[in-house]
Amino acid sequence: MTSTAPLALADAGEADDLAAFLVRLLRFDRAAAVRLQAVPAEQGAGVLAVFGRLPLGGSGALAVRTVRLAGLDAAADLTVSAGQLLDGVDAAADTVTLPAPVTGPAWAGLLPPRTGWRLLGEPPVLQVYPELMAGVGEFRERSEAVPEHHRTRAVLDALADEIWSRPLTAMPELPLRAAHAAYVIGFLKPGAPLTVHKVGGWLRLSAPAGSVAVRTAAAPGAGLGLSPIR
């Protein structure tokens, strides 16, 4: 389904938050695409999930922003331009209009599964944040020390992979990359409760504002669906 009619968001302020999410994605790639999945929920409402890839080093992470809809006539699953979706967000009316689909990048065809997640733990953000900031500072210092004529994308990606692939001290199963992705997309904030879940080769770091998924191994199984927010 491609809808030309605006979808009404159930909660005031969600349009602003969705727009901020898309703006951050577009800072990484002006031509970014996002995958959308919308499903009906109870009593005629619905849920819209927006998936975007953050290219942090040679690997990446998927950022997921989910919003409740006041209503949804039919399910939707499509890949669209992040910029066009941003244009369709009306913060004053708390609505979003879905643009026409586009040919999606490879990552959009391989999303985490919907079910089967098991809780690994709840790392305290007070422990995660300082370690994350130390990594950010290390990347900045070491990248600036590379002579300008050697400071290629490949060199910077290799440095990023070295730093962000390290295990998180508070949750060794999770790479620091997930916390970094949650930070740059605006999900990781001081005081926000965090949870870590796993299914197959996927790990997910969740905060109230959204979640980040990283693929640690070949993850078999079906593509992702979503469940209503409760």
PyRosetta script that sets phi, psi and omega in degrees:
from pyrosetta import init, pose_from_sequence

init()
pose = pose_from_sequence("MTSTAPLALADAGEADDLAAFLVRLLRFDRAAAVRLQAVPAEQGAGVLAVFGRLPLGGSGALAVRTVRLAGLDAAADLTVSAGQLLDGVDAAADTVTLPAPVTGPAWAGLLPPRTGWRLLGEPPVLQVYPELMAGVGEFRERSEAVPEHHRTRAVLDALADEIWSRPLTAMPELPLRAAHAAYVIGFLKPGAPLTVHKVGGWLRLSAPAGSVAVRTAAAPGAGLGLSPIR")
pose.set_psi(1, 132.3)
pose.set_omega(1, 168.3)
pose.set_phi(2, -116.6)
pose.set_psi(2, 121.0)
pose.set_omega(2, -174.2)
pose.set_phi(3, -101.7)
pose.set_psi(3, 130.0)
pose.set_omega(3, 172.5)
pose.set_phi(4, -94.9)
pose.set_psi(4, -13.9)
pose.set_omega(4, 177.2)
pose.set_phi(5, -86.0)
pose.set_psi(5, 136.2)
pose.set_omega(5, -179.9)
pose.set_phi(6, -61.8)
pose.set_psi(6, 143.4)
pose.set_omega(6, 173.1)
pose.set_phi(7, -93.4)
pose.set_psi(7, 128.1)
pose.set_omega(7, -179.8)
pose.set_phi(8, -83.3)
pose.set_psi(8, 129.9)
pose.set_omega(8, 177.5)
pose.set_phi(9, -84.8)
pose.set_psi(9, 142.9)
pose.set_omega(9, -172.1)
pose.set_phi(10, -75.6)
pose.set_psi(10, -27.2)
pose.set_omega(10, -172.7)
pose.set_phi(11, -117.3)
pose.set_psi(11, 133.7)
pose.set_omega(11, 177.5)
pose.set_phi(12, -62.3)
pose.set_psi(12, 138.2)
pose.set_omega(12, 179.7)
pose.set_phi(13, 91.9)
pose.set_psi(13, -13.8)
pose.set_omega(13, -179.1)
pose.set_phi(14, -65.6)
pose.set_psi(14, -33.5)
pose.set_omega(14, -180.0)
pose.set_phi(15, -63.3)
pose.set_psi(15, -43.0)
pose.set_omega(15, 177.6)
pose.set_phi(16, -61.3)
pose.set_psi(16, -43.1)
pose.set_omega(16, -179.3)
pose.set_phi(17, -66.5)
pose.set_psi(17, -40.3)
pose.set_omega(17, 177.7)
pose.set_phi(18, -64.5)
pose.set_psi(18, -42.0)
pose.set_omega(18, 178.4)
pose.set_phi(19, -62.3)
pose.set_psi(19, -41.9)
pose.set_omega(19, 179.2)
pose.set_phi(20, -62.6)
pose.set_psi(20, -39.4)
pose.set_omega(20, 176.9)
pose.set_phi(21, -59.6)
pose.set_psi(21, -46.9)
pose.set_omega(21, -178.7)
pose.set_phi(22, -67.1)
pose.set_psi(22, -38.3)
pose.set_omega(22, 177.8)
pose.set_phi(23, -60.2)
pose.set_psi(23, -42.9)
pose.set_omega(23, -179.7)
pose.set_phi(24, -65.4)
pose.set_psi(24, -40.0)
pose.set_omega(24, 176.4)
pose.set_phi(25, -61.1)
pose.set_psi(25, -42.0)
pose.set_omega(25, -176.9)
pose.set_phi(26, -70.1)
pose.set_psi(26, -19.7)
pose.set_omega(26, 175.0)
pose.set_phi(27, -67.1)
pose.set_psi(27, -30.1)
pose.set_omega(27, 177.6)
pose.set_phi(28, -79.8)
pose.set_psi(28, -34.0)
pose.set_omega(28, -176.1)
pose.set_phi(29, -154.9)
pose.set_psi(29, 110.5)
pose.set_omega(29, -178.4)
pose.set_phi(30, -64.0)
pose.set_psi(30, -20.9)
pose.set_omega(30, 179.4)
pose.set_phi(31, -104.1)
pose.set_psi(31, 22.5)
pose.set_omega(31, -175.3)
pose.set_phi(32, -59.6)
pose.set_psi(32, 144.2)
pose.set_omega(32, 171.9)
pose.set_phi(33, -111.6)
pose.set_psi(33, 154.8)
pose.set_omega(33, 175.6)
pose.set_phi(34, -130.4)
pose.set_psi(34, 149.6)
pose.set_omega(34, 173.6)
pose.set_phi(35, -99.9)
pose.set_psi(35, 135.1)
pose.set_omega(35, -179.6)
pose.set_phi(36, -112.7)
pose.set_psi(36, 138.7)
pose.set_omega(36, 170.0)
pose.set_phi(37, -133.9)
pose.set_psi(37, 125.3)
pose.set_omega(37, 178.0)
pose.set_phi(38, -125.6)
pose.set_psi(38, 132.7)
pose.set_omega(38, 179.3)
pose.set_phi(39, -132.8)
pose.set_psi(39, 145.6)
pose.set_omega(39, 174.6)
pose.set_phi(40, -66.1)
pose.set_psi(40, 150.8)
pose.set_omega(40, 177.1)
pose.set_phi(41, -124.7)
pose.set_psi(41, -161.9)
pose.set_omega(41, -176.2)
pose.set_phi(42, -69.6)
pose.set_psi(42, 147.4)
pose.set_omega(42, 172.8)
pose.set_phi(43, 56.5)
pose.set_psi(43, 39.6)
pose.set_omega(43, 173.2)
pose.set_phi(44, 78.2)
pose.set_psi(44, 2.0)
pose.set_omega(44, 178.4)
pose.set_phi(45, -84.2)
pose.set_psi(45, -167.0)
pose.set_omega(45, 179.5)
pose.set_phi(46, -164.8)
pose.set_psi(46, 175.3)
pose.set_omega(46, 178.4)
pose.set_phi(47, -132.4)
pose.set_psi(47, 134.5)
pose.set_omega(47, 176.0)
pose.set_phi(48, -117.1)
pose.set_psi(48, 126.0)
pose.set_omega(48, 175.7)
pose.set_phi(49, -115.0)
pose.set_psi(49, 136.2)
pose.set_omega(49, -180.0)
pose.set_phi(50, -117.7)
pose.set_psi(50, 123.1)
pose.set_omega(50, -178.4)
pose.set_phi(51, -111.1)
pose.set_psi(51, 129.3)
pose.set_omega(51, 176.9)
pose.set_phi(52, -135.5)
pose.set_psi(52, 149.1)
pose.set_omega(52, -179.0)
pose.set_phi(53, -99.6)
pose.set_psi(53, 132.1)
pose.set_omega(53, 175.3)
pose.set_phi(54, -102.8)
pose.set_psi(54, 114.1)
pose.set_omega(54, -177.6)
pose.set_phi(55, -82.8)
pose.set_psi(55, 82.3)
pose.set_omega(55, -177.5)
pose.set_phi(56, -100.8)
pose.set_psi(56, 95.0)
pose.set_omega(56, -174.5)
pose.set_phi(57, 82.5)
pose.set_psi(57, -161.2)
pose.set_omega(57, 179.1)
pose.set_phi(58, -69.8)
pose.set_psi(58, -26.7)
pose.set_omega(58, 175.9)
pose.set_phi(59, -95.3)
pose.set_psi(59, 177.2)
pose.set_omega(59, 179.3)
pose.set_phi(60, -141.4)
pose.set_psi(60, 179.4)
pose.set_omega(60, 176.6)
pose.set_phi(61, -139.3)
pose.set_psi(61, 148.7)
pose.set_omega(61, 177.5)
pose.set_phi(62, -98.4)
pose.set_psi(62, 125.7)
pose.set_omega(62, 175.6)
pose.set_phi(63, -101.2)
pose.set_psi(63, 136.4)
pose.set_omega(63, -176.3)
pose.set_phi(64, -125.4)
pose.set_psi(64, 123.1)
pose.set_omega(64, 176.1)
pose.set_phi(65, -116.2)
pose.set_psi(65, 121.5)
pose.set_omega(65, -176.9)
pose.set_phi(66, -114.8)
pose.set_psi(66, 135.6)
pose.set_omega(66, 178.6)
pose.set_phi(67, -131.7)
pose.set_psi(67, 149.5)
pose.set_omega(67, 176.7)
pose.set_phi(68, -86.9)
pose.set_psi(68, 141.0)
pose.set_omega(68, 178.9)
pose.set_phi(69, -105.6)
pose.set_psi(69, 145.1)
pose.set_omega(69, 177.8)
pose.set_phi(70, -71.2)
pose.set_psi(70, -23.4)
pose.set_omega(70, 178.3)
pose.set_phi(71, -168.7)
pose.set_psi(71, 156.7)
pose.set_omega(71, 179.6)
pose.set_phi(72, -154.7)
pose.set_psi(72, 121.8)
pose.set_omega(72, -177.4)
pose.set_phi(73, -78.6)
pose.set_psi(73, -36.4)
pose.set_omega(73, -176.5)
pose.set_phi(74, -150.8)
pose.set_psi(74, 152.2)
pose.set_omega(74, 179.0)
pose.set_phi(75, -66.7)
pose.set_psi(75, 155.1)
pose.set_omega(75, 178.8)
pose.set_phi(76, -140.2)
pose.set_psi(76, 143.5)
pose.set_omega(76, 175.4)
pose.set_phi(77, -149.4)
pose.set_psi(77, 105.2)
pose.set_omega(77, -175.8)
pose.set_phi(78, -155.8)
pose.set_psi(78, 160.6)
pose.set_omega(78, 175.5)
pose.set_phi(79, -108.0)
pose.set_psi(79, 133.3)
pose.set_omega(79, -175.4)
pose.set_phi(80, -136.2)
pose.set_psi(80, 167.7)
pose.set_omega(80, 173.4)
pose.set_phi(81, -69.9)
pose.set_psi(81, 129.6)
pose.set_omega(81, 177.8)
pose.set_phi(82, -62.7)
pose.set_psi(82, -38.1)
pose.set_omega(82, 179.4)
pose.set_phi(83, -64.8)
pose.set_psi(83, -41.4)
pose.set_omega(83, 179.0)
pose.set_phi(84, -69.6)
pose.set_psi(84, -35.2)
pose.set_omega(84, 176.4)
pose.set_phi(85, -65.4)
pose.set_psi(85, -41.2)
pose.set_omega(85, 176.9)
pose.set_phi(86, -59.0)
pose.set_psi(86, -41.4)
pose.set_omega(86, 177.9)
pose.set_phi(87, -61.9)
pose.set_psi(87, -26.8)
pose.set_omega(87, -177.8)
pose.set_phi(88, -86.4)
pose.set_psi(88, -2.8)
pose.set_omega(88, 178.6)
pose.set_phi(89, -84.8)
pose.set_psi(89, 123.5)
pose.set_omega(89, 178.1)
pose.set_phi(90, -112.4)
pose.set_psi(90, 98.7)
pose.set_omega(90, -176.1)
pose.set_phi(91, -67.2)
pose.set_psi(91, -32.6)
pose.set_omega(91, -179.2)
pose.set_phi(92, -67.3)
pose.set_psi(92, -36.5)
pose.set_omega(92, -178.1)
pose.set_phi(93, -96.7)
pose.set_psi(93, -5.9)
pose.set_omega(93, -175.1)
pose.set_phi(94, 54.3)
pose.set_psi(94, 52.5)
pose.set_omega(94, 177.7)
pose.set_phi(95, -134.4)
pose.set_psi(95, 163.5)
pose.set_omega(95, 173.6)
pose.set_phi(96, -141.8)
pose.set_psi(96, 135.4)
pose.set_omega(96, 177.0)
pose.set_phi(97, -106.8)
pose.set_psi(97, 127.6)
pose.set_omega(97, -179.1)
pose.set_phi(98, -80.4)
pose.set_psi(98, 127.3)
pose.set_omega(98, 179.0)
pose.set_phi(99, -78.9)
pose.set_psi(99, 177.4)
pose.set_omega(99, 177.6)
pose.set_phi(100, -66.4)
pose.set_psi(100, 146.9)
pose.set_omega(100, 179.9)
pose.set_phi(101, -69.0)
pose.set_psi(101, 157.0)
pose.set_omega(101, 176.6)
pose.set_phi(102, -127.9)
pose.set_psi(102, 167.1)
pose.set_omega(102, 173.6)
pose.set_phi(103, -69.9)
pose.set_psi(103, 122.0)
pose.set_omega(103, -172.2)
pose.set_phi(104, -85.9)
pose.set_psi(104, 157.7)
pose.set_omega(104, 173.4)
pose.set_phi(105, -70.9)
pose.set_psi(105, 168.4)
pose.set_omega(105, -174.6)
pose.set_phi(106, -59.7)
pose.set_psi(106, -38.5)
pose.set_omega(106, -175.8)
pose.set_phi(107, -61.9)
pose.set_psi(107, -27.6)
pose.set_omega(107, -175.7)
pose.set_phi(108, -67.9)
pose.set_psi(108, -15.7)
pose.set_omega(108, 178.4)
pose.set_phi(109, -91.2)
pose.set_psi(109, -1.0)
pose.set_omega(109, -177.7)
pose.set_phi(110, -135.7)
pose.set_psi(110, 90.5)
pose.set_omega(110, -179.4)
pose.set_phi(111, -110.2)
pose.set_psi(111, 162.4)
pose.set_omega(111, 179.5)
pose.set_phi(112, -63.1)
pose.set_psi(112, 156.2)
pose.set_omega(112, 177.8)
pose.set_phi(113, -69.7)
pose.set_psi(113, 160.2)
pose.set_omega(113, -177.5)
pose.set_phi(114, -77.3)
pose.set_psi(114, -41.0)
pose.set_omega(114, -172.6)
pose.set_phi(115, -120.6)
pose.set_psi(115, 175.0)
pose.set_omega(115, 175.8)
pose.set_phi(116, 93.4)
pose.set_psi(116, 1.0)
pose.set_omega(116, -178.3)
pose.set_phi(117, -68.9)
pose.set_psi(117, 137.1)
pose.set_omega(117, 174.6)
pose.set_phi(118, -121.2)
pose.set_psi(118, 142.8)
pose.set_omega(118, -177.4)
pose.set_phi(119, -72.4)
pose.set_psi(119, 128.3)
pose.set_omega(119, 175.3)
pose.set_phi(120, -97.0)
pose.set_psi(120, -33.7)
pose.set_omega(120, -178.5)
pose.set_phi(121, 169.4)
pose.set_psi(121, 179.3)
pose.set_omega(121, -179.3)
pose.set_phi(122, -130.6)
pose.set_psi(122, 80.9)
pose.set_omega(122, -177.7)
pose.set_phi(123, -64.2)
pose.set_psi(123, 131.7)
pose.set_omega(123, 179.1)
pose.set_phi(124, -67.2)
pose.set_psi(124, 130.6)
pose.set_omega(124, -179.3)
pose.set_phi(125, -62.2)
pose.set_psi(125, -26.9)
pose.set_omega(125, 178.6)
pose.set_phi(126, -66.2)
pose.set_psi(126, -22.4)
pose.set_omega(126, 174.6)
pose.set_phi(127, -91.0)
pose.set_psi(127, -35.0)
pose.set_omega(127, -177.4)
pose.set_phi(128, -70.5)
pose.set_psi(128, -43.4)
pose.set_omega(128, -172.0)
pose.set_phi(129, -60.2)
pose.set_psi(129, -49.0)
pose.set_omega(129, -179.7)
pose.set_phi(130, -62.4)
pose.set_psi(130, -37.9)
pose.set_omega(130, 178.6)
pose.set_phi(131, -66.0)
pose.set_psi(131, -39.7)
pose.set_omega(131, 176.4)
pose.set_phi(132, -61.5)
pose.set_psi(132, -47.2)
pose.set_omega(132, -179.3)
pose.set_phi(133, -64.2)
pose.set_psi(133, -33.8)
pose.set_omega(133, 176.4)
pose.set_phi(134, -64.4)
pose.set_psi(134, -40.0)
pose.set_omega(134, 177.5)
pose.set_phi(135, -65.7)
pose.set_psi(135, -41.0)
pose.set_omega(135, 177.4)
pose.set_phi(136, -60.7)
pose.set_psi(136, -44.9)
pose.set_omega(136, 179.5)
pose.set_phi(137, -64.9)
pose.set_psi(137, -39.3)
pose.set_omega(137, 179.2)
pose.set_phi(138, -64.4)
pose.set_psi(138, -43.4)
pose.set_omega(138, 179.6)
pose.set_phi(139, -61.6)
pose.set_psi(139, -43.7)
pose.set_omega(139, -179.3)
pose.set_phi(140, -62.5)
pose.set_psi(140, -46.5)
pose.set_omega(140, -177.6)
pose.set_phi(141, -64.2)
pose.set_psi(141, -46.2)
pose.set_omega(141, -176.7)
pose.set_phi(142, -72.2)
pose.set_psi(142, -34.8)
pose.set_omega(142, 179.1)
pose.set_phi(143, -69.8)
pose.set_psi(143, -36.7)
pose.set_omega(143, 178.5)
pose.set_phi(144, -69.5)
pose.set_psi(144, -23.1)
pose.set_omega(144, 179.4)
pose.set_phi(145, -79.5)
pose.set_psi(145, -14.2)
pose.set_omega(145, 178.0)
pose.set_phi(146, -75.0)
pose.set_psi(146, 127.7)
pose.set_omega(146, 178.4)
pose.set_phi(147, -53.4)
pose.set_psi(147, 141.5)
pose.set_omega(147, -172.8)
pose.set_phi(148, -56.2)
pose.set_psi(148, -37.5)
pose.set_omega(148, -177.6)
pose.set_phi(149, -73.9)
pose.set_psi(149, -10.0)
pose.set_omega(149, 175.6)
pose.set_phi(150, -106.2)
pose.set_psi(150, -2.7)
pose.set_omega(150, -173.4)
pose.set_phi(151, -83.6)
pose.set_psi(151, 67.0)
pose.set_omega(151, -179.7)
pose.set_phi(152, -88.1)
pose.set_psi(152, 167.8)
pose.set_omega(152, 177.4)
pose.set_phi(153, -60.0)
pose.set_psi(153, -39.5)
pose.set_omega(153, -180.0)
pose.set_phi(154, -63.5)
pose.set_psi(154, -41.2)
pose.set_omega(154, 179.3)
pose.set_phi(155, -65.4)
pose.set_psi(155, -45.0)
pose.set_omega(155, -179.4)
pose.set_phi(156, -67.0)
pose.set_psi(156, -37.6)
pose.set_omega(156, 177.4)
pose.set_phi(157, -64.4)
pose.set_psi(157, -40.7)
pose.set_omega(157, 179.3)
pose.set_phi(158, -64.2)
pose.set_psi(158, -40.2)
pose.set_omega(158, 177.5)
pose.set_phi(159, -65.2)
pose.set_psi(159, -44.0)
pose.set_omega(159, 178.4)
pose.set_phi(160, -61.3)
pose.set_psi(160, -43.3)
pose.set_omega(160, -180.0)
pose.set_phi(161, -62.7)
pose.set_psi(161, -38.9)
pose.set_omega(161, 179.0)
pose.set_phi(162, -60.6)
pose.set_psi(162, -44.1)
pose.set_omega(162, -176.1)
pose.set_phi(163, -76.6)
pose.set_psi(163, -48.9)
pose.set_omega(163, -172.0)
pose.set_phi(164, -79.6)
pose.set_psi(164, -10.8)
pose.set_omega(164, 176.0)
pose.set_phi(165, -83.6)
pose.set_psi(165, -8.4)
pose.set_omega(165, 179.8)
pose.set_phi(166, -65.1)
pose.set_psi(166, 146.9)
pose.set_omega(166, 177.8)
pose.set_phi(167, -71.0)
pose.set_psi(167, 144.6)
pose.set_omega(167, 176.3)
pose.set_phi(168, -74.2)
pose.set_psi(168, 128.1)
pose.set_omega(168, -175.4)
pose.set_phi(169, -58.6)
pose.set_psi(169, -42.4)
pose.set_omega(169, -177.6)
pose.set_phi(170, -74.2)
pose.set_psi(170, -13.7)
pose.set_omega(170, -180.0)
pose.set_phi(171, -155.5)
pose.set_psi(171, 81.4)
pose.set_omega(171, -171.1)
pose.set_phi(172, -58.7)
pose.set_psi(172, -21.6)
pose.set_omega(172, 178.4)
pose.set_phi(173, -68.5)
pose.set_psi(173, -21.3)
pose.set_omega(173, -173.6)
pose.set_phi(174, -101.0)
pose.set_psi(174, 128.7)
pose.set_omega(174, 175.7)
pose.set_phi(175, -72.9)
pose.set_psi(175, 150.0)
pose.set_omega(175, 178.3)
pose.set_phi(176, -58.0)
pose.set_psi(176, -23.2)
pose.set_omega(176, 178.6)
pose.set_phi(177, -53.9)
pose.set_psi(177, -39.0)
pose.set_omega(177, -178.2)
pose.set_phi(178, -65.3)
pose.set_psi(178, -43.7)
pose.set_omega(178, 178.6)
pose.set_phi(179, -65.4)
pose.set_psi(179, -39.3)
pose.set_omega(179, 178.6)
pose.set_phi(180, -63.5)
pose.set_psi(180, -44.0)
pose.set_omega(180, 178.8)
pose.set_phi(181, -61.9)
pose.set_psi(181, -43.0)
pose.set_omega(181, 179.0)
pose.set_phi(182, -62.7)
pose.set_psi(182, -33.7)
pose.set_omega(182, 179.9)
pose.set_phi(183, -70.5)
pose.set_psi(183, -49.8)
pose.set_omega(183, -174.6)
pose.set_phi(184, -69.4)
pose.set_psi(184, -23.8)
pose.set_omega(184, -179.8)
pose.set_phi(185, -92.1)
pose.set_psi(185, -3.2)
pose.set_omega(185, 174.0)
pose.set_phi(186, 93.6)
pose.set_psi(186, 11.5)
pose.set_omega(186, -179.4)
pose.set_phi(187, -88.2)
pose.set_psi(187, -35.5)
pose.set_omega(187, -174.7)
pose.set_phi(188, -88.4)
pose.set_psi(188, 111.1)
pose.set_omega(188, -177.4)
pose.set_phi(189, -132.6)
pose.set_psi(189, 149.8)
pose.set_omega(189, 178.1)
pose.set_phi(190, -54.5)
pose.set_psi(190, 131.3)
pose.set_omega(190, 178.0)
pose.set_phi(191, 89.1)
pose.set_psi(191, -10.2)
pose.set_omega(191, -178.1)
pose.set_phi(192, -76.2)
pose.set_psi(192, 130.5)
pose.set_omega(192, 176.4)
pose.set_phi(193, -68.9)
pose.set_psi(193, 140.7)
pose.set_omega(193, -178.5)
pose.set_phi(194, -121.4)
pose.set_psi(194, 145.1)
pose.set_omega(194, 172.0)
pose.set_phi(195, -133.8)
pose.set_psi(195, 150.4)
pose.set_omega(195, 177.9)
pose.set_phi(196, -123.4)
pose.set_psi(196, 128.4)
pose.set_omega(196, 178.6)
pose.set_phi(197, -124.9)
pose.set_psi(197, 160.0)
pose.set_omega(197, 179.4)
pose.set_phi(198, -139.5)
pose.set_psi(198, 144.5)
pose.set_omega(198, 168.6)
pose.set_phi(199, -150.1)
pose.set_psi(199, 126.3)
pose.set_omega(199, -178.6)
pose.set_phi(200, 55.4)
pose.set_psi(200, -128.3)
pose.set_omega(200, 178.4)
pose.set_phi(201, -93.9)
pose.set_psi(201, 17.9)
pose.set_omega(201, -178.6)
pose.set_phi(202, -110.3)
pose.set_psi(202, 143.3)
pose.set_omega(202, 171.7)
pose.set_phi(203, -124.5)
pose.set_psi(203, 144.5)
pose.set_omega(203, -178.8)
pose.set_phi(204, -131.9)
pose.set_psi(204, 127.4)
pose.set_omega(204, 173.8)
pose.set_phi(205, -105.2)
pose.set_psi(205, 120.4)
pose.set_omega(205, -174.9)
pose.set_phi(206, -117.6)
pose.set_psi(206, 141.9)
pose.set_omega(206, 174.0)
pose.set_phi(207, -134.6)
pose.set_psi(207, 167.8)
pose.set_omega(207, -179.3)
pose.set_phi(208, -56.1)
pose.set_psi(208, -32.2)
pose.set_omega(208, -176.0)
pose.set_phi(209, -82.6)
pose.set_psi(209, -16.1)
pose.set_omega(209, -177.9)
pose.set_phi(210, 161.3)
pose.set_psi(210, -174.8)
pose.set_omega(210, -177.6)
pose.set_phi(211, -137.5)
pose.set_psi(211, 161.9)
pose.set_omega(211, 177.8)
pose.set_phi(212, -128.1)
pose.set_psi(212, 133.3)
pose.set_omega(212, 178.4)
pose.set_phi(213, -118.1)
pose.set_psi(213, 137.2)
pose.set_omega(213, 176.2)
pose.set_phi(214, -126.1)
pose.set_psi(214, 145.1)
pose.set_omega(214, -177.4)
pose.set_phi(215, -102.9)
pose.set_psi(215, 115.4)
pose.set_omega(215, -175.9)
pose.set_phi(216, -97.9)
pose.set_psi(216, -14.7)
pose.set_omega(216, -179.7)
pose.set_phi(217, -159.5)
pose.set_psi(217, 174.9)
pose.set_omega(217, 176.0)
pose.set_phi(218, -59.2)
pose.set_psi(218, 121.1)
pose.set_omega(218, -177.3)
pose.set_phi(219, -107.4)
pose.set_psi(219, 103.1)
pose.set_omega(219, -178.7)
pose.set_phi(220, -73.6)
pose.set_psi(220, 166.5)
pose.set_omega(220, 170.9)
pose.set_phi(221, 111.2)
pose.set_psi(221, -175.3)
pose.set_omega(221, -173.0)
pose.set_phi(222, -78.2)
pose.set_psi(222, 166.0)
pose.set_omega(222, 175.3)
pose.set_phi(223, -70.8)
pose.set_psi(223, 175.4)
pose.set_omega(223, -171.2)
pose.set_phi(224, -88.1)
pose.set_psi(224, 143.8)
pose.set_omega(224, 166.4)
pose.set_phi(225, -117.8)
pose.set_psi(225, -165.0)
pose.set_omega(225, 178.0)
pose.set_phi(226, -149.5)
pose.set_psi(226, 159.2)
pose.set_omega(226, -179.3)
pose.set_phi(227, -116.6)
pose.set_psi(227, 153.5)
pose.set_omega(227, 179.2)
pose.set_phi(228, -60.0)
pose.set_psi(228, 145.6)
pose.set_omega(228, 174.0)
pose.set_phi(229, -71.2)
pose.set_psi(229, 138.1)
pose.set_omega(229, 178.7)
pose.set_phi(230, -120.7)
pose.dump_pdb("model.pdb")
